[in-house]
Amino acid sequence: MLAPAAPAPRQVSTWDEALALVKERSTDLDSARAGIERAEGRWRQSLAALLPNARFAGGVAVDLLNTDSSVLATSGSTLPATPSESGRVPTAPLASGAVSLTQSVVDVSAWRGLSSAEAAQRSAEASLQDVRRRLTLGLARSLVAVVSAERAAELNRVGLRQALERAALVQRTLELGAATQLDVARTRQDVELARQSLISGDEQLRRTREALGLAMGFDQAVGVTPNFQLQGLVAETQSDCAPLKAVGERPDLLAASTQLESARESRRQASAGYLPTLGITSNALAFTTEPGLGRVASWNIAAVLSVPIWEGGLRGGLVRERTGVERQAEDTLERTRREVEFEVARTRRGVEVAEALVKTAAEARSLAEQTDQLTRRSFEIGRSGSLELVQSAAALRQAELALALREFELVQARLDAFLTEARCDW
């Protein structure tokens, strides 16, 4: 059990390597990019309602009962067989084609829909930026957790080795007649407790490696190499992310705000459906003739005013539905704003707390080491019992683990404080 913990199947050695794997394999990042693509598609659909719409329809028609008749494939009507002024008559069977062009002139609902789609697109872009920030923060936390677990596993082995040394010392003291079986039992109990800490620490190490592998998009555990530099992690994250000028510029707040704007415009789009619309349409009809290739029979242009009267309550239901969506977006924005305020305040305070805890943990470790040394000397000369020896050893192990944990917590606190108020554009 004193042998070092087995390395993970896959290891990373630098922050850049780990971040590159996240960029390549993260499903959250790919989903956010797909959200932008979806929002762009919705915007294009909304824009289509305001642009000209051209359509061509053509075909060949035959009257099965009257094969000499000329039938328009586009409408099914029969053309007279009388020649035109140029002497042309419709062919039988008749090939015909129609071209139609429509253009919206006044459509408030369509403009509101376009505004809603634009806001949704901005919200998707802000969501992508927030996903990048959260992935960066999650990766940094996972790396710190793995390095911390590696250090804890190492300290657990040192603690077990020291416990075994103390047990051997008490055993020799027993053989010399200066100790009792109770002293031996106490030191053996301390050895077993040290073994339990080692087993628990190794399991925690395996779990942190699995969490790192999951954060990087792998289905296996990922560890860090022994030369991984944790102290420079804050500076490396600052090269990929930039601090915000104000908390209100955080991507998740921007995403919630623009989503509210999109919901509001969507509700206005539904309300604008009660207004009339004005458009222009133009249609041209052509068919084949004999002799010649054909002729254009008609070409017209018209202005169309459409006034909604009654839709069975469809429009009213749509307005109510989108009003509810708007209220939900308002609540989401307010909840996000509150969470961000508490998160920022907590992370700013966390650095000071972590620094104070590191200082006290270092002092406690120094005192525990001094106490353990004095207790061992006192036991060797017979002035202390095994109980004091075991207690001082356990206190030293806990102090060493606590100091290591506090140091890693300080690194994590600095990362949290920076990334909570940062924007990542990688």
Secondary structure, DSSP 8 states (H G I E B T S, - for coil): --S-----SEEE-SHHHHHHHHHHH-HHHHHHHHHHHHHHHHHHHHHHTTS-EEEEEEEEE--SS-TTSEE-TTT--EE-----TTS-EE-SSEEEEEEEEEEEEE-HHHHHHHHHHHHHHHHHHHHHHHHHHHHHHHHHHHHHHHHHHHHHHHHHHHHHHHHHHHHHHHHHHHHTTSS-HHHHHHHHHHHHHHHHHHHHHHHHHHHHHHHHHHHTT-SS-EEE-TT--STTHHHHHHHHEEE-SSGGG-HHHHHHHHHHHHHHHHHHHHHHTTS-EEEEEEEEEEE-EESSS-EEEEEEEEEEEE-----TTHHHHHHHHHHHHHHHHHHHHHHHHHHHHHHHHHHHHHHHHHHHHHHHHHHHHHHHHHHHHHHHHHHHTTSS-HHHHHHHHHHHHHHHHHHHHHHHHHHHHHHHHHHTTEEE--
